[in-house]
Amino acid sequence: MSTSPPSGHQYRIVSGDQEATVVQVGGGLRTYTVAGEPVLDGYGVDQMAEGGRGQLLVPWPNRIRDGRYQFAGTEHQLALTEPSRHNASHGLVRWSNWSATVREPDRVVMELDLHPQPGYPFTLGLSVEYRLGPGGLSVATTATNRGDRPCPYGAGAHPYLTVGTDLVDVALLQVPADTRLESDDRGIPTGSTAVDGTPYDFRVARPIGDLALDTAFTDLAGNEAVLLTTDGGRATVWWDSAYRWLMVFTGDTLDPARRRRGVALEPMTCAPNAFITGDGLRVLQPEEPWTTTWGIAAGPTR
């Protein structure tokens, strides 16, 4: 009797020497390689997407304090999916079964109807296109409000990049951000500060060293973050103008076997806790679609 992988059906797309695997569970990205070399610190076909690897963060990225927020005069309570910190974390679609509605050699489109539920009584039609081409991998996420009233929305992604080193400490990181968010021990922003003159200034590429990052950056002066090695390895995450925050996570709280093995570079359309603060929150009107695009490339150019 055959068994299903933990991440469900596997959808392989190929273009030239590039190959990626998109999965049914969460509609996420399990692997991406160029010329046989991994660009992602992904996960095996026999594994779950531990640590959010390659997952889609919709209809909000990051955390909502206590899972409680008000919208249009009504208070809503979400399930606390990060119970140790008493937060609702990373949206509602990470473990849903998505459908592959378009399958081509270099392209797959995953779709999901997100129905009303406790804490989020709104209806979204979601579509995510993964495409390989000369510039690498692009990911276009479209959310459409299928309900009869406005709804709050944010989007993010959670790819872990690798440049082939055992630990990320020796890798060089470049993030075009002037500001970082300061957070409490629950990961909830408490303020912001300029990166200039601090260990968090990666506007010029430099080694990560032993710095533990679980940090949201903003005031982005460019549209890509780069991870490099001293021998020329390079991986890039890029984003369009809808993504105004970038979360950088060095994985220090993961299982020891995966700790600091890759760097999660997470483009986000809104800040952590945005359902409460409104910082970057998008309000979709009935039947309004919104498409945002980000991507990954390996090599010197995108």
C-alpha positions as CSV (number, residue, x, y, z in Angstrom):
1,M,0.0,0.0,0.0
2,S,1.4,3.4,-1.0
3,T,1.6,6.2,1.5
4,S,1.3,9.9,1.0
5,P,4.2,12.2,1.9
6,P,3.6,14.5,4.8
7,S,3.5,17.4,2.5
8,G,1.0,15.8,0.1
9,H,1.3,15.8,-3.7
10,Q,4.6,17.0,-5.1
11,Y,4.6,19.3,-8.2
12,R,8.0,19.5,-9.9
13,I,8.7,22.4,-12.3
14,V,11.9,22.7,-14.4
15,S,13.5,25.3,-16.6
16,G,17.0,24.8,-17.9
17,D,19.2,23.8,-15.0
18,Q,16.7,25.0,-12.5
19,E,14.3,22.7,-10.6
20,A,11.7,23.4,-7.9
21,T,9.2,21.3,-5.9
22,V,5.9,22.8,-4.8
23,V,3.7,20.9,-2.4
24,Q,0.0,20.4,-1.8
25,V,0.1,21.0,2.0
26,G,0.3,24.7,2.5
27,G,0.9,25.3,-1.2
28,G,4.5,25.9,-0.2
29,L,7.9,25.5,-1.7
30,R,9.9,22.4,-0.6
31,T,13.0,22.6,-2.8
32,Y,14.8,24.9,-5.3
33,T,18.0,23.9,-7.0
34,V,20.2,25.5,-9.7
35,A,22.6,23.2,-11.6
36,G,22.0,20.6,-9.0
37,E,23.0,22.8,-6.1
38,P,20.4,23.7,-3.4
39,V,19.4,27.3,-3.2
40,L,17.1,26.6,-0.3
41,D,17.6,24.9,3.0
42,G,14.4,23.0,2.3
43,Y,13.1,19.7,3.7
44,G,12.8,16.1,2.5
45,V,9.9,14.5,0.9
46,D,9.4,12.3,4.0
47,Q,9.4,15.4,6.3
48,M,7.0,18.1,7.4
49,A,7.7,21.7,6.8
50,E,9.4,22.3,10.2
51,G,10.2,25.9,11.1
52,G,7.8,27.3,8.5
53,R,10.2,26.2,5.6
54,G,8.9,27.4,2.3
55,Q,5.4,28.1,3.6
56,L,2.9,30.8,2.6
57,L,2.0,33.3,5.4
58,V,-1.6,34.4,4.6
59,P,-3.8,36.2,5.6
60,W,-1.1,37.6,7.9
61,P,2.6,37.1,8.3
62,N,4.4,36.8,11.6
63,R,2.5,37.2,14.9
64,I,-0.7,38.7,16.3
65,R,-0.4,39.4,20.1
66,D,-2.9,37.2,22.0
67,G,-4.6,36.4,18.7
68,R,-7.1,39.1,19.5
69,Y,-7.8,42.1,17.2
70,Q,-10.6,44.5,16.3
71,F,-11.8,45.1,12.8
72,A,-14.8,47.3,11.7
73,G,-15.9,47.6,15.3
74,T,-16.0,43.9,16.1
75,E,-13.5,42.0,18.2
76,H,-12.1,38.7,16.9
77,Q,-10.2,35.9,18.6
78,L,-7.9,33.6,16.6
79,A,-6.5,30.3,17.7
80,L,-3.2,30.6,19.5
81,T,-0.9,28.7,17.2
82,E,2.2,29.8,19.0
83,P,1.0,28.8,22.5
84,S,4.4,29.3,24.2
85,R,4.2,33.0,23.4
86,H,0.4,33.3,23.4
87,N,0.3,34.5,19.8
88,A,-1.5,33.6,16.6
89,S,1.3,33.0,14.2
90,H,1.8,33.0,10.4
91,G,-1.7,33.0,9.1
92,L,-4.3,30.2,8.4
93,V,-3.2,28.3,5.3
94,R,0.1,26.6,6.2
95,W,-1.5,23.2,6.7
96,S,-4.4,23.5,4.2
97,N,-4.7,21.2,1.1
98,W,-4.1,23.4,-1.9
99,S,-5.1,22.4,-5.5
100,A,-2.8,22.6,-8.5
101,T,-5.1,24.2,-11.1
102,V,-2.4,24.9,-13.7
103,R,0.5,22.5,-14.4
104,E,3.1,23.3,-17.0
105,P,6.7,22.2,-17.3
106,D,8.0,25.5,-15.8
107,R,5.0,26.7,-14.0
108,V,2.4,25.6,-11.4
109,V,-0.6,27.5,-10.0
110,M,-1.9,26.5,-6.5
111,E,-5.3,27.7,-5.4
112,L,-7.3,27.6,-2.2
113,D,-10.6,28.9,-1.0
114,L,-10.2,30.2,2.5
115,H,-13.6,30.1,4.1
116,P,-14.9,32.0,7.2
117,Q,-13.8,30.6,10.5
118,P,-13.5,31.6,14.1
119,G,-11.3,34.6,14.4
120,Y,-11.3,35.3,10.7
121,P,-15.0,35.4,9.5
122,F,-14.0,36.4,5.9
123,T,-13.8,34.7,2.6
124,L,-10.7,34.8,0.4
125,G,-9.9,33.3,-2.9
126,L,-6.2,32.6,-3.0
127,S,-4.0,31.8,-6.0
128,V,-0.2,31.4,-6.0
129,E,1.8,31.1,-9.2
130,Y,5.3,29.5,-9.1
131,R,7.3,30.1,-12.3
132,L,10.9,29.3,-13.3
133,G,12.6,31.4,-16.0
134,P,15.9,33.1,-16.9
135,G,15.7,35.3,-13.8
136,G,15.1,32.4,-11.4
137,L,12.0,31.6,-9.5
138,S,9.1,34.1,-9.2
139,V,6.1,33.7,-6.8
140,A,3.0,35.7,-7.5
141,T,0.3,35.7,-4.8
142,T,-3.2,36.9,-5.5
143,A,-5.8,37.3,-2.8
144,T,-9.4,38.2,-3.8
145,N,-12.1,39.2,-1.2
146,R,-15.0,36.8,-2.1
147,G,-17.1,38.1,0.8
148,D,-19.7,40.9,1.0
149,R,-17.7,43.1,3.4
150,P,-14.2,44.4,3.7
151,C,-11.5,42.2,5.2
152,P,-8.0,42.6,6.7
153,Y,-5.2,41.0,4.8
154,G,-1.4,40.7,4.7
155,A,1.0,38.3,3.0
156,G,4.4,36.9,3.6
157,A,6.7,34.0,2.6
158,H,9.2,31.9,4.6
159,P,12.1,30.6,2.4
160,Y,15.3,29.6,4.1
161,L,18.3,30.3,1.9
162,T,21.6,28.4,1.9
163,V,24.9,29.0,0.3
164,G,26.4,25.6,1.0
165,T,28.2,26.3,4.3
166,D,27.7,24.2,7.4
167,L,26.6,27.3,9.4
168,V,25.4,30.7,8.3
169,D,28.0,32.4,10.6
170,V,30.6,32.6,7.8
171,A,28.1,33.8,5.2
172,L,27.8,37.5,4.2
173,L,24.4,39.1,4.4
174,Q,23.2,42.2,2.7
175,V,19.8,43.8,3.6
176,P,18.9,47.3,2.2
177,A,17.2,48.4,5.4
178,D,17.6,51.6,7.3
179,T,15.4,50.6,10.3
180,R,14.7,47.5,12.3
181,L,11.8,46.8,14.6
182,E,12.6,46.2,18.3
183,S,10.6,43.3,19.8
184,D,9.7,41.9,23.2
185,D,10.3,38.2,24.2
186,R,7.1,37.3,22.4
187,G,8.3,38.6,19.1
188,I,5.9,41.6,19.2
189,P,7.2,45.0,18.1
190,T,7.7,47.6,20.8
191,G,9.3,50.3,18.6
192,S,11.8,50.9,15.9
193,T,15.4,52.1,15.7
194,A,17.9,53.0,13.0
195,V,20.4,50.3,12.1
196,D,23.2,52.8,11.5
197,G,26.1,52.1,13.9
198,T,24.6,48.9,15.3
199,P,25.2,45.1,14.8
200,Y,22.1,45.1,12.6
201,D,23.4,47.3,9.9
202,F,23.7,45.0,6.8
203,R,23.3,47.7,4.2
204,V,26.8,46.7,3.0
205,A,27.4,42.9,2.9
206,R,29.2,41.6,5.9
207,P,29.5,38.3,7.8
208,I,26.6,37.3,10.1
209,G,29.0,36.0,12.7
210,D,27.4,34.8,15.9
211,L,24.6,37.4,15.7
212,A,21.2,35.8,16.4
213,L,18.6,37.3,14.1
214,D,14.8,37.1,14.4
215,T,14.4,40.6,13.3
216,A,12.0,42.6,11.1
217,F,13.7,45.2,8.9
218,T,11.9,48.1,7.2
219,D,12.5,51.4,5.4
220,L,13.9,49.3,2.6
221,A,16.0,51.2,0.2
222,G,16.2,48.4,-2.4
223,N,14.2,45.4,-3.5
224,E,16.6,42.5,-2.7
225,A,18.5,40.8,0.1
226,V,21.6,38.7,-0.7
227,L,23.4,35.9,1.0
228,L,27.0,35.3,-0.1
229,T,30.0,33.1,0.7
230,T,33.6,34.1,0.5
231,D,34.1,31.7,-2.4
232,G,31.5,33.3,-4.6
233,G,28.2,31.5,-3.7
234,R,25.2,33.8,-4.0
235,A,21.5,33.5,-3.3
236,T,19.1,36.4,-3.6
237,V,15.5,37.1,-2.4
238,W,13.8,39.9,-4.3
239,W,10.3,41.5,-3.9
240,D,8.0,44.1,-5.4
241,S,7.0,47.4,-3.8
242,A,4.1,45.8,-1.9
243,Y,6.6,44.2,0.5
244,R,7.8,46.9,2.8
245,W,9.2,44.6,5.6
246,L,11.7,41.8,5.6
247,M,12.0,39.4,8.4
248,V,15.5,37.8,8.8
249,F,15.7,34.6,10.9
250,T,18.9,32.7,11.6
251,G,17.1,29.7,13.1
252,D,18.5,29.8,16.6
253,T,15.3,28.4,18.1
254,L,15.0,25.5,15.7
255,D,15.8,21.9,16.4
256,P,19.6,21.7,17.0
257,A,20.1,19.7,13.7
258,R,18.7,22.6,11.7
259,R,19.8,25.5,13.8
260,R,21.7,28.2,11.9
261,R,21.9,26.0,8.8
262,G,20.1,28.5,6.6
263,V,18.8,32.1,6.8
264,A,15.1,32.7,6.4
265,L,14.6,35.9,4.3
266,E,10.9,36.6,4.6
267,P,9.3,39.4,2.6
268,M,6.2,40.7,4.3
269,T,3.5,43.2,3.1
270,C,2.8,44.3,6.7
271,A,4.6,44.5,10.0
272,P,4.3,41.9,12.7
273,N,1.1,42.4,14.8
274,A,-0.4,44.5,12.0
275,F,-4.0,43.2,12.6
276,I,-3.7,45.2,15.9
277,T,-1.5,48.2,14.9
278,G,-2.6,48.5,11.3
279,D,1.0,49.0,10.3
280,G,0.9,48.1,6.6
281,L,-2.4,46.2,6.8
282,R,-4.3,46.0,3.6
283,V,-8.1,46.2,3.6
284,L,-9.6,44.3,0.7
285,Q,-13.0,45.5,-0.5
286,P,-15.6,42.9,-1.8
287,E,-14.3,41.3,-5.0
288,E,-11.1,43.3,-4.9
289,P,-8.0,41.3,-5.9
290,W,-4.4,42.1,-4.9
291,T,-1.3,40.5,-6.4
292,T,2.1,40.7,-4.9
293,T,5.3,39.2,-6.3
294,W,8.6,38.0,-4.8
295,G,11.3,35.6,-6.0
296,I,14.6,33.8,-5.6
297,A,17.7,33.8,-7.8
298,A,21.1,32.2,-7.5
299,G,24.1,33.7,-9.2
300,P,25.4,37.3,-9.7
301,T,22.3,38.7,-11.3
302,R,18.6,38.4,-11.1
